[in-house]
Amino acid sequence: MNLNEVKAVVVYGDGAFKVLEHGTYVLCQVTEKKILLSDLKYWSVERQEAYFDAEQSLVREKEINQG
């Protein structure tokens, strides 16, 4: 891990997110891959989760709706 990389604490809103604790990335809820804040495009407001891409968002949605 790069010494400049710090996990951010984020609140996800409708169409935007707010950084509560500064950092450079968040983790994908499904894959645990790092997502740079500058690349963050997919999240759930309801669950307050970030996703690496649209596919991972769909995977998570299916997980939630199964059980």
N, C-alpha and C positions, 0 to 999 in steps of 0.2 A: 504494500500500500504506500502510495506517495504520502510524504509527511504533510502535504498541504490538503489532503483529503480528510474531511470531517463530515460525519453524518449529520444532516440537518433534521430539525424537528419542524414539521409542516402541518398546517391546517388546510384541508382541501375544501374549496368552495365551488360554487357554480361558475365554471369558466376561468377560475383563477385560484391560486393558492397563496397562503400567507406564511412566511418563514417566521417561526417563533424563536428558534435557536439556529443561529447562522451555521452553515455548513455548505459543502459542495455537492452532496448527493443524498438520495434516499434509496431504500431497498425495495425491489419489486416484491410484492406479497407472495407471488407464486414461485418465482425462480430464485429469489434472493440476490439477483444481479443488481449491481449499483446502477443507478440512473442519475446522471448529472442533472442538477436543477435546470440547467439551460436546455436539456433535452426532454424534460418531463412534460408529457402530453396526455397521459391516461391515468385516471384515478377515480375512485368512488367517493363521492361526498358522504353518502349514507354510512359506508363502512370505514371511511378515513384510511383508505389503502391506496398505494401507488402500484402501477403496473408498467412493465417494461415496454409493452406494445399492445395493440388492439387484440391480438391473439391471446395474450396472457389475461387480459381483462375478461374475455369470453370464457376461458378456462375457469377462472375464479367464479364467474357468474353461474356456470354449470355446477361447480362444486357446491355453491350455496343453495341452489335450487333443488339439488338431489336430496339433501337431508334435512 
